[in-house]
């Protein structure tokens, strides 16, 4: 069973690589990155064994190992998702959920670049025991580290399967998916601030030693603490911690088998009867100045300073897009990130003041709120850079109906802009005024507007030219498509770079503002407003032309993605 499932996985991967050649390049880049990470791990372990104090070595190994196990349990669930190449529900009609099948699925799923790197890095912990103690201590600790390293890697991979399989079942319901988007976004923000939080409370090495001592008795740190006990001759403690490791694997294995059985016998979305939904799109009706008569469908969409004039097609796309932003969990994650911005600013201000008694909290907060508008504009406008992929194969309606590319681009922008633009303006104006930074409002508003216009322009072009795999509608929003993570990273990095170039002219006008003359902020506002409108117009037209030429190609590419 294990060999069959592994062979099936490699066959699917080979077919994907043959069908889409660019994935070969991404696979090679991922392999080189993995080799570099492995070399860094080897060098670090040797340095720990040769140069580090034994107490420091033990603490570092337990803390890093615990972070590795915790990362495998959480990161795949909230960031990349479970690899759907061997989706459980695809086997529901052909196999029964036996322990043998679950084990084969676990092993086949672990055969990947991240899985291989995790196993190899875990084994390299044996190198940390080459430079201290007697020969017998070094040899015994290194041999035990090889075994416990493999057990630790197995714990990582098994916990990843447990958490992602459980999340896949829980997220089938709509409420679960909606909650997951917000929780996942909050978790990522909290984790990213952990190093700063640790620094702010002034933790010392003794504190880390105490933390490592606690983690060494948990499933997170037990595999990495056993070699230290063996080297010190504490065989009873080593056996007790080894029992913790084996018990963790046993419990996780039983839990994974139950989750596999539950997933395979509950095929379907699990959402139950869908509520009746009106076909009216209030935003679409509000955008249309008057009912379109026959032949008016080709009337070009125009943005004026007073109101937005659109074609019926663009208005319909805008109305549907707004509905997605209100109810689709994939979009709600971005909404959650925007909603958490004020909380993040408060937290950062507290961190700064906690490290220095000479700075007042209100003073730091008054400067920190200046970033609220620009950051919200950046995150919000850029969030639709892969919007077509979220449509999945439903994009065929646009192709079949002959929707012009410019109408599609403008409609998607309006569906987001109708609530994002007022939010950005509010955050750019009100908090600075309330905290005594009103003189900075023109500059902040100008840079916020150009981030909005430039972000919309980048999204219009990139979502038409370089769509990458995204979770299909109704699927687990935490899932990822095979081979899509590296492509997503490349596209996102490139889009960030392009957005930076678009914002650069306006950003240069901030130099005299930061030099002390806030009156120059009015120049920033003027340049930002003009360039925002220009970039948006260029982005809508350019992205529309790309979509007009490649609509069928884009639809074909989407259909080639797994589960689309």
Secondary structure, DSSP 8 states (H G I E B T S, - for coil): -HHHHHHHHHHHHHHHHHH-THHHHHHHHHHHHHHHHHHHHHHHHHHHHHTS-HHHHHHHHHHHHHHHHHHHHHHIIIII--BGGG-GGGGTTT----HHHHHHHHHHHH-SHHHHHHHHHHHGGGGGGSSSS-HHHHHHHHHHHHHHHHHHHHHHHHHHHHHHHHHHHHTTSHHHHHHHHHHHHHHHHHHHTHHHHHHHTT--HHHHHHHHHHHTTSTTTHHHHHHHHHHTT-HHHHHHHHHHHHHHHHHHHHHHHHHHHHHHHS-S----S--------HHHHHH-SS---TTGGG---EE-SS-EE--HHHHHHHHHHHHHHHH-HHHHHHHHHHHTHHHHHHHHHHHHHHH-TTS-HHHHHHHHTHHHHHHHHHHHHHTTTTHHHHHGGGGHHHHHHT--HHHHHHHHHHHHHHHHHHHHHHHHHHHHHHTT-GGGHHHHHHHHHHHHHHHHHHHHHHHHH-------TTS-TT-B-TTHHHHHHHHHHHHHHHHHHHHHHHHHTTHHHHTT-GGGHHHHHHHHHHHHHHHHHHHHHHHHHHHHHHHHHHHHHHHHSTT-
